[in-house]
Amino acid sequence: MSGLALRVLTVAVGMLQANSYVLLDDEGGAAAVIDPGDEPERILQALQGYRVQWIVATHGHFDHVGAVRAVKEATGAPFLVHPGDLELLHYAADAAQLFTGRPVPVPPDPDESLRHGQVLQVGPATLEVRHTPGHSPGSVSLVLRTPVSGSLEGSVRGVFTGDALFAGSIGRTDMPGGDHDTLVASIRRWLLVLPDACPVWPGHGPATTIGQERRTNPFLTGLG
């Protein structure tokens, strides 16, 4: 997208076509990976020539962490996930076998726990962690900011919502650890407060904007 201090590549992977995101700082050579769910060779191809600073999972479901081990082993980058999803992370390989009939490599234990309000540096940009539970206990969204002269926080350039918020829908809450009311409250408190023009990069499907979802998402009607 124009105006970004780094590029955001979307790589839809696996049987469930989960969106893995590759963030690239072309000037400084830094990179980050969000939700490497499968097909690590495609993700690693996009990372050639870059120094990966972080591997971040928005939550612990298998379709978002199935390629973490391969990407981590190839890049040496630290892996981060919220502690609320450690149980899901440990069950990810078994869950993949159960739901798809095909196992994924057992994800590694995280090198660091994500916490609400934490800020991760990616080249000149930052990712602000917002704990948005409901789809799973440890689901997080990541607000991308890029530098603006005279601003300490920078300008909001987009948000990676994992499986919390989609174009025209929200995450399912009928799996262990899910809760519909908690998810709606998370979206209202931490996502709908972002600017209407803010791009939303979800865990599945096409990108959207906060304003579009505020106006048309049937699950969010009346939330403001």
Order of alpha helices (4+ residues) and beta strands (2+ residues): beta-beta-beta-alpha-beta-alpha-alpha-beta-alpha-beta-beta-beta-beta-beta-beta-beta-alpha-beta-beta-alpha
